């Protein structure tokens, strides 16, 4: 789990400044950040929380639900979430977008098909495609994009994991491995985000500023690091907005730390892609 300095409103403003420094100039119009992971990990809620942190006000767009073991994914189609500047009052977008998708579930023929995630990464899936757990998108489907541009392709792959989950099912681990291997072959940078940290650790629930001092959370992230084969400095801890009625600078800071690194990794990737061609 990556370390950080004290969480504070000062750090929040610094993070916002760093994030706003990114300007597309390597052939891309925006960075595309793909969020995937098990059902209940908080993917849609994380996207809403990112927008809340950037807007400075609560925002709900991506459909969310409470954590419920055994529940099915509420995200059934491929969606792109753009984020407007100036607290949402401007018609100008931030130069990065998030994609939400169906969650992974235990067993075969249930949840998002790993091959669909691979097709998304390569830019072959069009907006609005309804995921089919029984079979991946075929080339003769009207939602198949035969000529993806750099903006259609994924620039950062983000695995969402719930820190409050006791363990990850072996079948989901295998699906994740397939996705990671494809991302690796494409050179796409990968990070993981641990959600529900306040539910996992009583100390964090009492004071979120203790997030990176929590021994129990560090142990959990070390377990996930081994399971999903990502180094600890590529795993970030966040608390999604779920019960708050207003912004919290400490919650925002954790979210923005993760977002800043997504932007950095995406910038490095598109720069490298430009140099390759």
JOSUL-V527618 format. One record per residue. N is the residue number from 0. RES is the residue in one letter. PSI is psi in radians with two decimals (NA if undefined). NEAR is the number of other C-alpha atoms within 8 Angstrom. D_FIRST is the distance of its C-alpha to the first C-alpha in whole Angstrom. Layout:
BEGIN
n={N,N}
res={RES,RES}
psi={PSI,PSI}
near={NEAR,NEAR}
d_first={D_FIRST,D_FIRST}
END
This chain:
BEGIN
n={0,1,2,3,4,5,6,7,8,9,10,11,12,13,14,15,16,17,18,19,20,21,22,23,24,25,26,27,28,29,30,31,32,33,34,35,36,37,38,39,40,41,42,43,44,45,46,47,48,49,50,51,52,53,54,55,56,57,58,59,60,61,62,63,64,65,66,67,68,69,70,71,72,73,74,75,76,77,78,79,80,81,82,83,84,85,86,87,88,89,90,91,92,93,94,95,96,97,98,99,100,101,102,103,104,105,106,107,108,109,110,111,112,113,114,115,116,117,118,119,120,121,122,123,124,125,126,127,128,129,130,131,132,133,134,135,136,137,138,139,140,141,142,143,144,145,146,147,148,149,150,151,152,153,154,155,156,157,158,159,160,161,162,163,164,165,166,167,168,169,170,171,172,173,174,175,176,177,178,179,180,181,182,183,184,185,186,187,188,189,190,191,192,193,194,195,196,197,198,199,200,201,202,203,204,205,206,207,208,209,210,211,212,213,214,215,216,217,218,219,220,221,222,223,224,225,226,227,228,229,230,231,232,233,234,235,236,237,238,239,240,241,242,243,244,245,246,247,248,249,250,251,252,253,254,255,256,257,258,259,260,261,262,263,264,265,266,267,268,269,270,271,272,273,274,275,276}
res={X,X,X,X,X,X,X,X,X,X,X,X,X,X,X,X,X,X,X,X,X,X,X,X,X,X,X,X,X,X,X,X,X,X,X,X,X,X,X,X,X,X,X,X,X,X,X,X,X,X,X,X,X,X,X,X,X,X,X,X,X,X,X,X,X,X,X,X,X,X,X,X,X,X,X,X,X,X,X,X,X,X,X,X,X,X,X,X,X,X,X,X,X,X,X,X,X,X,X,X,X,X,X,X,X,X,X,X,X,X,X,X,X,X,X,X,X,X,X,X,X,X,X,X,X,X,X,X,X,X,X,X,X,X,X,X,X,X,X,X,X,X,X,X,X,X,X,X,X,X,X,X,X,X,X,X,X,X,X,X,X,X,X,X,X,X,X,X,X,X,X,X,X,X,X,X,X,X,X,X,X,X,X,X,X,X,X,X,X,X,X,X,X,X,X,X,X,X,X,X,X,X,X,X,X,X,X,X,X,X,X,X,X,X,X,X,X,X,X,X,X,X,X,X,X,X,X,X,X,X,X,X,X,X,X,X,X,X,X,X,X,X,X,X,X,X,X,X,X,X,X,X,X,X,X,X,X,X,X,X,X,X,X,X,X,X,X,X,X,X,X,X,X,X,X,X,X}
psi={2.26,2.53,2.83,2.89,-3.07,2.40,2.19,2.91,-0.52,-0.79,-0.62,-0.81,-0.66,-0.74,-0.75,-0.69,-0.77,-0.77,-0.69,-0.16,-0.38,2.19,2.17,2.23,0.36,0.51,-0.27,2.65,-0.42,2.87,2.41,2.08,2.02,2.17,2.17,2.98,-3.10,2.73,2.37,0.01,-0.32,0.58,-0.96,-0.69,-0.60,-0.76,-0.78,-0.68,-0.63,-0.81,-0.68,-0.78,-0.66,-0.61,-0.50,0.33,2.75,2.45,2.34,2.10,-1.06,2.33,2.30,2.91,2.93,2.76,2.20,1.82,2.24,-0.14,2.70,2.85,2.41,-0.30,1.96,-0.22,2.86,2.07,2.51,2.28,1.93,2.68,2.15,2.62,3.05,0.84,0.31,-0.07,-0.39,2.65,-0.05,2.38,2.67,2.61,0.66,2.57,2.74,2.50,2.25,2.64,2.99,2.47,2.78,2.48,2.88,2.48,3.07,2.77,0.62,2.48,-3.08,2.44,2.25,-0.59,-0.51,-0.66,-0.68,-0.73,-0.66,-0.80,-0.62,-0.08,0.29,-0.07,2.21,2.73,2.33,-0.07,2.26,2.08,2.45,1.88,-0.39,-0.48,2.54,2.94,2.31,2.78,-0.38,0.03,2.40,-0.30,0.09,2.18,1.88,-0.40,1.24,2.46,3.08,-0.48,-0.37,-0.47,2.75,2.38,-0.38,2.32,2.17,2.06,2.13,2.29,2.47,2.10,-0.26,-0.02,2.32,-0.75,2.87,2.30,2.51,-0.63,-0.60,-0.67,-0.74,-0.71,-0.72,-0.69,-0.75,-0.77,-0.77,-0.70,-0.67,-0.79,-0.73,-0.74,-0.49,-0.10,0.23,2.20,2.55,2.41,2.91,2.61,2.14,2.12,3.10,0.59,-0.49,-0.47,-0.46,-0.57,2.05,-0.61,-0.71,-0.68,-0.63,-0.69,1.83,-0.32,-0.22,0.18,-0.91,0.16,-0.09,2.08,-0.71,-0.65,-0.68,-0.74,-0.77,-0.77,-0.56,-0.65,-0.78,-0.63,-0.75,-0.71,-0.72,0.05,0.82,2.44,2.69,-0.56,0.01,0.27,2.18,2.57,2.35,2.79,2.04,2.67,2.17,-0.66,-0.13,2.64,0.04,2.91,2.60,2.12,-0.63,-0.71,-0.79,-0.74,-0.80,-0.73,-0.74,-0.50,-0.80,-0.79,-0.76,-0.77,-0.56,-0.76,-0.77,-0.83,-0.70,-0.71,-0.79,-0.68,-0.87,-0.56,-0.76,-0.67,-0.69,-0.71,-0.41,-0.61,NA}
near={12,8,6,6,4,6,11,9,9,6,10,14,8,8,12,10,8,9,10,7,6,9,6,10,6,7,7,10,8,9,16,15,15,13,13,14,12,11,12,13,11,14,12,10,14,10,10,13,13,12,10,13,13,8,12,8,9,10,9,6,5,9,9,8,6,5,7,6,5,4,7,8,10,8,9,9,10,15,9,9,9,9,10,12,12,7,10,9,7,9,7,6,10,9,10,12,13,12,12,14,12,15,14,14,11,9,7,5,8,11,12,14,15,11,8,12,10,11,11,11,12,10,14,14,13,10,8,8,9,7,13,9,10,7,7,11,12,6,6,5,7,5,10,12,10,6,5,11,7,8,11,10,13,15,14,15,14,12,11,15,12,12,14,9,6,5,4,7,7,6,9,13,11,8,10,11,9,9,12,9,8,9,14,9,7,6,7,12,12,11,13,12,13,14,15,12,17,11,9,9,11,8,10,13,10,6,8,11,9,9,11,8,5,11,6,7,12,10,8,9,13,10,8,9,12,8,7,9,7,10,8,10,8,11,15,13,13,13,11,12,10,5,4,6,5,6,12,6,9,12,13,13,15,12,15,13,10,12,10,11,8,11,12,8,10,14,10,8,12,11,9,8,8,9,6,5,4}
d_first={0,4,6,10,13,15,15,19,22,22,19,19,22,21,18,22,23,21,21,25,25,25,28,29,31,30,33,30,31,27,24,24,20,20,19,19,18,20,22,21,17,18,19,22,21,18,21,23,20,19,23,24,21,23,27,26,28,27,27,28,29,27,28,26,26,25,23,26,25,27,28,29,27,29,28,31,31,29,29,28,27,28,27,30,30,31,30,32,35,35,36,34,31,27,27,24,25,23,24,24,25,26,23,23,25,26,29,31,33,31,28,27,28,26,29,29,25,26,29,27,25,28,30,33,32,34,33,34,34,34,32,34,32,35,35,33,35,38,40,43,41,41,38,37,37,38,38,34,34,31,30,30,28,24,22,18,17,15,14,14,13,14,12,15,17,18,17,18,22,22,24,22,19,22,23,19,20,23,21,19,21,24,21,21,24,25,22,20,17,14,11,10,9,9,13,15,12,16,17,15,15,18,17,15,18,20,18,15,15,13,10,8,11,11,11,12,9,7,9,9,6,7,11,10,8,12,14,13,13,10,8,4,5,7,5,6,7,11,14,17,21,23,25,25,28,27,24,22,21,18,17,18,16,12,14,15,12,11,15,15,13,15,18,17,17,20,22,21,22,25,26,26,28,31,31,31,34}
END
